[in-house]
Amino acid sequence: MAEYLLSVHHDYDEEFPPLEEMQPVFEAVDRFNQKVRDQGAWVFAGGLMPIAQATTVDSTGDTPIVTDGPYAESKEYLGGFWVIQAADLDEALRWATEASTACRGKVEVRPFQGE
């Protein structure tokens, strides 16, 4: 079984939508997560805090530089992800389709190296 990253990208402004608007999404994602676990495809998943809470570290020079904010300035940003096991890309895409429906957002699928 290969491992795939299913990443969810958001384009919210600085803050998430109100809780009452997000609650059905959270519930749908919880049901999706349970299905992935039940079918043995689960490796790991997580949601990320809003992009305003990001910090970037650059230690490629002589002195590390720590900067408040995201690495790339963009309207879209990574909001959460799943790492799953799937027999092939087609299976990973089927999982991504369900994930996209559950989280009401676009889901990017990428295989891990060496898989």
Buried (B, 14 or more C-beta within 10 A) or exposed (E): EBBBBBBBBBEBEEEBEEEEEEEEBEEBBEEBBEBBEEEEBBBEBEEBEBBEEBEEEEEEEEEEEEEEEBEEEEEEBBBBBBBBBBEEBEBBBEBBEBBBEBBEBBBEBEBEEEE
